[in-house]
Amino acid sequence: MLKAADRAAPRARVRLTLRQALAASLPLPDASADTVVSTLMLCSAPDRSAVLAEVKRVLRPGGQLLLLEHVRAADPALA
């Protein structure tokens, strides 16, 4: 996927930087990301809580999280 993104990057309408890293250990400073995008990966993350904590750490105040998932909530009221 990183190779495909690298090929598509020059056509992007916004400036972007591609990096490969573990979701629970992002190589970004605190509150440095305007947007975090996560698609269909939490089901395969060994520690979802650690991933979401890392997202919270790197996302700037007022930033946006774009999330697409298919996991079912453990709480029946949310499922």
Distance bins in CASP14 RR format, pairs under 12 A and 6 or more apart:
PFRMAT RR
TARGET T0000
AUTHOR 0000-0000-0000
RMODE 2
METHOD distances of the structure
MODEL  1
1 7 0 0 0 0 0 1 0 0 0 0 0
1 8 0 0 0 0 0 1 0 0 0 0 0
1 18 0 0 0 0 1 0 0 0 0 0 0
1 20 0 0 0 0 1 0 0 0 0 0 0
1 39 0 0 0 0 0 1 0 0 0 0 0
1 40 0 0 0 0 0 1 0 0 0 0 0
1 41 0 0 0 0 0 1 0 0 0 0 0
2 8 0 0 0 0 0 1 0 0 0 0 0
2 9 0 0 0 0 0 1 0 0 0 0 0
2 17 0 0 0 0 0 1 0 0 0 0 0
2 18 1 0 0 1 0 0 0 0 0 0 0
2 19 0 0 0 0 1 0 0 0 0 0 0
2 20 1 0 1 0 0 0 0 0 0 0 0
2 21 0 0 0 0 0 1 0 0 0 0 0
3 9 0 0 0 0 0 1 0 0 0 0 0
3 18 0 0 0 0 1 0 0 0 0 0 0
3 20 0 0 0 0 0 1 0 0 0 0 0
4 11 0 0 0 0 0 1 0 0 0 0 0
4 18 0 0 0 0 0 1 0 0 0 0 0
5 11 0 0 0 0 0 1 0 0 0 0 0
5 12 0 0 0 0 1 0 0 0 0 0 0
5 16 0 0 0 0 1 0 0 0 0 0 0
5 17 0 0 0 0 0 1 0 0 0 0 0
5 18 1 0 1 0 0 0 0 0 0 0 0
5 19 0 0 0 0 0 1 0 0 0 0 0
5 20 0 0 0 0 1 0 0 0 0 0 0
5 37 0 0 0 0 0 1 0 0 0 0 0
6 12 0 0 0 0 0 1 0 0 0 0 0
6 16 0 0 0 0 0 1 0 0 0 0 0
6 17 0 0 0 0 0 1 0 0 0 0 0
6 18 1 0 1 0 0 0 0 0 0 0 0
6 19 0 0 0 0 0 1 0 0 0 0 0
6 20 0 0 0 0 0 1 0 0 0 0 0
7 18 0 0 0 0 0 1 0 0 0 0 0
8 16 0 0 0 0 1 0 0 0 0 0 0
8 18 0 0 0 0 1 0 0 0 0 0 0
9 15 0 0 0 0 1 0 0 0 0 0 0
9 16 1 0 0 1 0 0 0 0 0 0 0
9 17 0 0 0 0 1 0 0 0 0 0 0
9 18 1 0 0 1 0 0 0 0 0 0 0
9 19 0 0 0 0 0 1 0 0 0 0 0
10 16 0 0 0 0 0 1 0 0 0 0 0
10 18 0 0 0 0 0 1 0 0 0 0 0
12 18 0 0 0 0 0 1 0 0 0 0 0
14 34 0 0 0 0 1 0 0 0 0 0 0
14 35 0 0 0 0 1 0 0 0 0 0 0
15 34 0 0 0 0 0 1 0 0 0 0 0
16 33 0 0 0 0 0 1 0 0 0 0 0
16 34 0 0 0 0 0 1 0 0 0 0 0
16 35 0 0 0 0 1 0 0 0 0 0 0
16 37 0 0 0 0 0 1 0 0 0 0 0
17 27 0 0 0 0 0 1 0 0 0 0 0
17 28 0 0 0 0 1 0 0 0 0 0 0
17 32 0 0 0 0 0 1 0 0 0 0 0
17 33 0 0 0 0 0 1 0 0 0 0 0
17 34 0 0 0 0 0 1 0 0 0 0 0
18 27 0 0 0 0 0 1 0 0 0 0 0
18 37 0 0 0 0 0 1 0 0 0 0 0
19 25 0 0 0 0 0 1 0 0 0 0 0
19 26 0 0 0 0 1 0 0 0 0 0 0
19 27 1 0 0 1 0 0 0 0 0 0 0
19 28 0 0 0 0 1 0 0 0 0 0 0
19 32 0 0 0 0 0 1 0 0 0 0 0
19 33 0 0 0 0 0 1 0 0 0 0 0
19 58 0 0 0 0 0 1 0 0 0 0 0
20 26 0 0 0 0 0 1 0 0 0 0 0
20 27 0 0 0 0 1 0 0 0 0 0 0
21 27 1 0 1 0 0 0 0 0 0 0 0
21 28 0 0 0 0 1 0 0 0 0 0 0
21 51 0 0 0 0 0 1 0 0 0 0 0
21 54 0 0 0 0 1 0 0 0 0 0 0
21 58 0 0 0 0 0 1 0 0 0 0 0
22 41 0 0 0 0 0 1 0 0 0 0 0
22 44 0 0 0 0 0 1 0 0 0 0 0
22 45 0 0 0 0 1 0 0 0 0 0 0
22 46 0 0 0 0 1 0 0 0 0 0 0
22 47 0 0 0 0 0 1 0 0 0 0 0
22 50 0 0 0 0 1 0 0 0 0 0 0
22 51 0 0 0 0 1 0 0 0 0 0 0
22 54 0 0 0 0 1 0 0 0 0 0 0
23 36 0 0 0 0 1 0 0 0 0 0 0
23 37 0 0 0 0 0 1 0 0 0 0 0
23 38 1 0 0 1 0 0 0 0 0 0 0
23 39 0 0 0 0 0 1 0 0 0 0 0
23 41 1 0 0 1 0 0 0 0 0 0 0
23 42 0 0 0 0 1 0 0 0 0 0 0
23 44 0 0 0 0 1 0 0 0 0 0 0
23 45 1 0 1 0 0 0 0 0 0 0 0
23 46 0 0 0 0 1 0 0 0 0 0 0
23 47 0 0 0 0 1 0 0 0 0 0 0
23 48 0 0 0 0 1 0 0 0 0 0 0
23 49 0 0 0 0 0 1 0 0 0 0 0
23 50 0 0 0 0 1 0 0 0 0 0 0
23 51 1 0 1 0 0 0 0 0 0 0 0
23 52 0 0 0 0 1 0 0 0 0 0 0
23 53 0 0 0 0 0 1 0 0 0 0 0
23 54 1 0 0 1 0 0 0 0 0 0 0
23 55 0 0 0 0 1 0 0 0 0 0 0
23 57 0 0 0 0 0 1 0 0 0 0 0
23 58 0 0 0 0 0 1 0 0 0 0 0
24 38 0 0 0 0 0 1 0 0 0 0 0
24 41 0 0 0 0 0 1 0 0 0 0 0
24 42 0 0 0 0 0 1 0 0 0 0 0
24 45 1 0 0 1 0 0 0 0 0 0 0
24 46 1 0 0 1 0 0 0 0 0 0 0
24 47 1 0 0 1 0 0 0 0 0 0 0
24 48 0 0 0 0 1 0 0 0 0 0 0
24 49 0 0 0 0 1 0 0 0 0 0 0
24 50 1 0 1 0 0 0 0 0 0 0 0
24 51 1 0 1 0 0 0 0 0 0 0 0
24 52 0 0 0 0 1 0 0 0 0 0 0
24 53 1 0 0 1 0 0 0 0 0 0 0
24 54 1 0 1 0 0 0 0 0 0 0 0
24 55 0 0 0 0 1 0 0 0 0 0 0
24 56 0 0 0 0 0 1 0 0 0 0 0
24 57 0 0 0 0 0 1 0 0 0 0 0
24 58 0 0 0 0 0 1 0 0 0 0 0
25 45 0 0 0 0 0 1 0 0 0 0 0
25 46 0 0 0 0 0 1 0 0 0 0 0
25 47 0 0 0 0 0 1 0 0 0 0 0
25 50 0 0 0 0 1 0 0 0 0 0 0
25 51 0 0 0 0 1 0 0 0 0 0 0
25 53 0 0 0 0 0 1 0 0 0 0 0
25 54 1 0 0 1 0 0 0 0 0 0 0
25 55 0 0 0 0 0 1 0 0 0 0 0
25 57 0 0 0 0 0 1 0 0 0 0 0
25 58 0 0 0 0 0 1 0 0 0 0 0
26 32 0 0 0 0 1 0 0 0 0 0 0
26 33 0 0 0 0 1 0 0 0 0 0 0
26 36 0 0 0 0 1 0 0 0 0 0 0
26 38 0 0 0 0 0 1 0 0 0 0 0
26 50 0 0 0 0 0 1 0 0 0 0 0
26 51 0 0 0 0 1 0 0 0 0 0 0
26 52 0 0 0 0 0 1 0 0 0 0 0
26 53 0 0 0 0 0 1 0 0 0 0 0
26 54 1 0 1 0 0 0 0 0 0 0 0
26 55 1 0 0 1 0 0 0 0 0 0 0
26 56 0 0 0 0 0 1 0 0 0 0 0
26 57 1 0 0 1 0 0 0 0 0 0 0
26 58 1 0 1 0 0 0 0 0 0 0 0
26 59 0 0 0 0 0 1 0 0 0 0 0
27 33 0 0 0 0 0 1 0 0 0 0 0
27 54 0 0 0 0 0 1 0 0 0 0 0
27 57 0 0 0 0 0 1 0 0 0 0 0
27 58 0 0 0 0 1 0 0 0 0 0 0
28 34 0 0 0 0 0 1 0 0 0 0 0
28 36 0 0 0 0 1 0 0 0 0 0 0
28 54 0 0 0 0 1 0 0 0 0 0 0
28 55 0 0 0 0 0 1 0 0 0 0 0
28 57 0 0 0 0 1 0 0 0 0 0 0
28 58 1 0 1 0 0 0 0 0 0 0 0
28 59 0 0 0 0 1 0 0 0 0 0 0
28 60 0 0 0 0 0 1 0 0 0 0 0
29 57 0 0 0 0 1 0 0 0 0 0 0
29 58 1 0 0 1 0 0 0 0 0 0 0
29 59 0 0 0 0 0 1 0 0 0 0 0
29 60 0 0 0 0 0 1 0 0 0 0 0
30 53 0 0 0 0 0 1 0 0 0 0 0
30 54 0 0 0 0 0 1 0 0 0 0 0
30 55 0 0 0 0 0 1 0 0 0 0 0
30 56 0 0 0 0 1 0 0 0 0 0 0
30 57 1 0 1 0 0 0 0 0 0 0 0
30 58 1 0 0 1 0 0 0 0 0 0 0
30 59 0 0 0 0 1 0 0 0 0 0 0
30 60 0 0 0 0 1 0 0 0 0 0 0
30 61 0 0 0 0 0 1 0 0 0 0 0
31 55 0 0 0 0 0 1 0 0 0 0 0
31 56 0 0 0 0 1 0 0 0 0 0 0
31 57 1 0 0 1 0 0 0 0 0 0 0
31 58 1 0 0 1 0 0 0 0 0 0 0
31 59 1 0 0 1 0 0 0 0 0 0 0
31 60 1 0 1 0 0 0 0 0 0 0 0
31 61 1 0 0 1 0 0 0 0 0 0 0
31 62 0 0 0 0 1 0 0 0 0 0 0
31 63 0 0 0 0 1 0 0 0 0 0 0
32 57 0 0 0 0 1 0 0 0 0 0 0
32 58 1 0 1 0 0 0 0 0 0 0 0
32 59 0 0 0 0 1 0 0 0 0 0 0
32 60 1 0 0 1 0 0 0 0 0 0 0
32 61 0 0 0 0 0 1 0 0 0 0 0
32 63 0 0 0 0 0 1 0 0 0 0 0
33 54 0 0 0 0 0 1 0 0 0 0 0
33 55 0 0 0 0 1 0 0 0 0 0 0
33 56 0 0 0 0 0 1 0 0 0 0 0
33 57 0 0 0 0 1 0 0 0 0 0 0
33 58 1 0 1 0 0 0 0 0 0 0 0
33 59 1 0 1 0 0 0 0 0 0 0 0
33 60 1 0 0 1 0 0 0 0 0 0 0
33 61 0 0 0 0 0 1 0 0 0 0 0
33 62 0 0 0 0 0 1 0 0 0 0 0
33 63 1 0 0 1 0 0 0 0 0 0 0
33 64 0 0 0 0 1 0 0 0 0 0 0
33 65 0 0 0 0 1 0 0 0 0 0 0
33 66 0 0 0 0 0 1 0 0 0 0 0
34 58 0 0 0 0 0 1 0 0 0 0 0
34 59 0 0 0 0 1 0 0 0 0 0 0
34 60 1 0 0 1 0 0 0 0 0 0 0
34 61 0 0 0 0 0 1 0 0 0 0 0
34 62 0 0 0 0 1 0 0 0 0 0 0
34 63 1 0 1 0 0 0 0 0 0 0 0
34 64 1 0 0 1 0 0 0 0 0 0 0
34 65 0 0 0 0 0 1 0 0 0 0 0
34 66 0 0 0 0 0 1 0 0 0 0 0
35 55 0 0 0 0 0 1 0 0 0 0 0
35 58 0 0 0 0 0 1 0 0 0 0 0
35 59 0 0 0 0 1 0 0 0 0 0 0
35 60 0 0 0 0 1 0 0 0 0 0 0
35 62 0 0 0 0 0 1 0 0 0 0 0
35 63 1 0 0 1 0 0 0 0 0 0 0
35 64 1 0 1 0 0 0 0 0 0 0 0
35 65 1 0 0 1 0 0 0 0 0 0 0
35 66 1 0 0 1 0 0 0 0 0 0 0
35 67 0 0 0 0 0 1 0 0 0 0 0
36 51 0 0 0 0 0 1 0 0 0 0 0
36 52 0 0 0 0 0 1 0 0 0 0 0
36 54 0 0 0 0 1 0 0 0 0 0 0
36 55 1 0 1 0 0 0 0 0 0 0 0
36 56 0 0 0 0 1 0 0 0 0 0 0
36 57 0 0 0 0 0 1 0 0 0 0 0
36 58 1 0 0 1 0 0 0 0 0 0 0
36 59 1 0 1 0 0 0 0 0 0 0 0
36 60 0 0 0 0 1 0 0 0 0 0 0
36 62 0 0 0 0 0 1 0 0 0 0 0
36 63 0 0 0 0 1 0 0 0 0 0 0
36 64 1 0 0 1 0 0 0 0 0 0 0
36 65 1 0 1 0 0 0 0 0 0 0 0
36 66 1 0 0 1 0 0 0 0 0 0 0
36 67 0 0 0 0 1 0 0 0 0 0 0
37 55 0 0 0 0 0 1 0 0 0 0 0
37 59 0 0 0 0 0 1 0 0 0 0 0
37 63 0 0 0 0 0 1 0 0 0 0 0
37 64 0 0 0 0 1 0 0 0 0 0 0
37 65 0 0 0 0 1 0 0 0 0 0 0
37 66 1 0 1 0 0 0 0 0 0 0 0
37 67 1 0 0 1 0 0 0 0 0 0 0
37 68 0 0 0 0 1 0 0 0 0 0 0
37 69 0 0 0 0 0 1 0 0 0 0 0
38 44 0 0 0 0 0 1 0 0 0 0 0
38 45 0 0 0 0 1 0 0 0 0 0 0
38 48 0 0 0 0 0 1 0 0 0 0 0
38 51 1 0 0 1 0 0 0 0 0 0 0
38 52 0 0 0 0 1 0 0 0 0 0 0
38 54 0 0 0 0 0 1 0 0 0 0 0
38 55 1 0 0 1 0 0 0 0 0 0 0
38 58 0 0 0 0 0 1 0 0 0 0 0
38 59 0 0 0 0 0 1 0 0 0 0 0
38 64 0 0 0 0 0 1 0 0 0 0 0
38 65 1 0 0 1 0 0 0 0 0 0 0
38 66 1 0 0 1 0 0 0 0 0 0 0
38 67 1 0 1 0 0 0 0 0 0 0 0
38 68 1 0 0 1 0 0 0 0 0 0 0
38 69 1 0 0 1 0 0 0 0 0 0 0
38 70 0 0 0 0 0 1 0 0 0 0 0
38 71 0 0 0 0 0 1 0 0 0 0 0
39 65 0 0 0 0 0 1 0 0 0 0 0
39 66 0 0 0 0 1 0 0 0 0 0 0
39 67 1 0 0 1 0 0 0 0 0 0 0
39 68 1 0 1 0 0 0 0 0 0 0 0
39 69 1 0 0 1 0 0 0 0 0 0 0
39 70 0 0 0 0 1 0 0 0 0 0 0
40 67 0 0 0 0 1 0 0 0 0 0 0
40 68 1 0 0 1 0 0 0 0 0 0 0
40 69 1 0 0 1 0 0 0 0 0 0 0
40 70 1 0 0 1 0 0 0 0 0 0 0
40 71 0 0 0 0 1 0 0 0 0 0 0
41 48 0 0 0 0 1 0 0 0 0 0 0
41 51 0 0 0 0 1 0 0 0 0 0 0
41 52 0 0 0 0 0 1 0 0 0 0 0
41 55 0 0 0 0 0 1 0 0 0 0 0
41 67 0 0 0 0 1 0 0 0 0 0 0
41 68 0 0 0 0 1 0 0 0 0 0 0
41 69 0 0 0 0 1 0 0 0 0 0 0
41 70 0 0 0 0 0 1 0 0 0 0 0
41 71 0 0 0 0 0 1 0 0 0 0 0
42 48 1 0 1 0 0 0 0 0 0 0 0
42 49 0 0 0 0 0 1 0 0 0 0 0
42 50 0 0 0 0 0 1 0 0 0 0 0
42 51 1 0 0 1 0 0 0 0 0 0 0
42 52 1 0 0 1 0 0 0 0 0 0 0
42 54 0 0 0 0 0 1 0 0 0 0 0
42 55 0 0 0 0 0 1 0 0 0 0 0
42 65 0 0 0 0 0 1 0 0 0 0 0
42 67 0 0 0 0 1 0 0 0 0 0 0
42 68 0 0 0 0 1 0 0 0 0 0 0
42 69 1 0 1 0 0 0 0 0 0 0 0
42 70 0 0 0 0 1 0 0 0 0 0 0
42 71 1 0 1 0 0 0 0 0 0 0 0
42 72 0 0 0 0 0 1 0 0 0 0 0
42 73 0 0 0 0 0 1 0 0 0 0 0
43 51 0 0 0 0 0 1 0 0 0 0 0
43 68 0 0 0 0 0 1 0 0 0 0 0
43 69 1 0 0 1 0 0 0 0 0 0 0
43 70 1 0 0 1 0 0 0 0 0 0 0
43 71 1 0 1 0 0 0 0 0 0 0 0
43 72 0 0 0 0 1 0 0 0 0 0 0
44 51 0 0 0 0 0 1 0 0 0 0 0
44 69 0 0 0 0 0 1 0 0 0 0 0
44 70 0 0 0 0 0 1 0 0 0 0 0
44 71 0 0 0 0 1 0 0 0 0 0 0
45 51 1 0 1 0 0 0 0 0 0 0 0
45 52 0 0 0 0 1 0 0 0 0 0 0
45 53 0 0 0 0 0 1 0 0 0 0 0
45 54 0 0 0 0 0 1 0 0 0 0 0
45 55 0 0 0 0 0 1 0 0 0 0 0
45 69 0 0 0 0 0 1 0 0 0 0 0
45 71 0 0 0 0 1 0 0 0 0 0 0
47 53 0 0 0 0 1 0 0 0 0 0 0
47 54 0 0 0 0 1 0 0 0 0 0 0
48 54 0 0 0 0 0 1 0 0 0 0 0
48 55 0 0 0 0 0 1 0 0 0 0 0
48 67 0 0 0 0 0 1 0 0 0 0 0
48 69 0 0 0 0 1 0 0 0 0 0 0
48 71 1 0 0 1 0 0 0 0 0 0 0
48 73 0 0 0 0 0 1 0 0 0 0 0
48 74 0 0 0 0 0 1 0 0 0 0 0
49 55 0 0 0 0 0 1 0 0 0 0 0
49 56 0 0 0 0 0 1 0 0 0 0 0
50 56 0 0 0 0 0 1 0 0 0 0 0
50 57 0 0 0 0 0 1 0 0 0 0 0
51 57 0 0 0 0 0 1 0 0 0 0 0
51 58 0 0 0 0 0 1 0 0 0 0 0
51 65 0 0 0 0 0 1 0 0 0 0 0
51 67 0 0 0 0 0 1 0 0 0 0 0
51 69 0 0 0 0 0 1 0 0 0 0 0
51 71 0 0 0 0 0 1 0 0 0 0 0
52 58 0 0 0 0 0 1 0 0 0 0 0
52 59 0 0 0 0 0 1 0 0 0 0 0
52 65 0 0 0 0 1 0 0 0 0 0 0
52 67 0 0 0 0 1 0 0 0 0 0 0
52 69 0 0 0 0 0 1 0 0 0 0 0
52 71 0 0 0 0 0 1 0 0 0 0 0
53 59 0 0 0 0 0 1 0 0 0 0 0
54 65 0 0 0 0 0 1 0 0 0 0 0
55 63 0 0 0 0 0 1 0 0 0 0 0
55 64 0 0 0 0 0 1 0 0 0 0 0
55 65 1 0 0 1 0 0 0 0 0 0 0
55 66 0 0 0 0 0 1 0 0 0 0 0
55 67 0 0 0 0 1 0 0 0 0 0 0
56 62 0 0 0 0 0 1 0 0 0 0 0
56 63 0 0 0 0 0 1 0 0 0 0 0
56 65 0 0 0 0 1 0 0 0 0 0 0
58 65 0 0 0 0 0 1 0 0 0 0 0
59 65 1 0 0 1 0 0 0 0 0 0 0
59 66 0 0 0 0 0 1 0 0 0 0 0
59 67 0 0 0 0 0 1 0 0 0 0 0
71 78 0 0 0 0 0 1 0 0 0 0 0
71 79 0 0 0 0 1 0 0 0 0 0 0
72 78 0 0 0 0 1 0 0 0 0 0 0
72 79 1 0 1 0 0 0 0 0 0 0 0
73 79 1 0 1 0 0 0 0 0 0 0 0
END
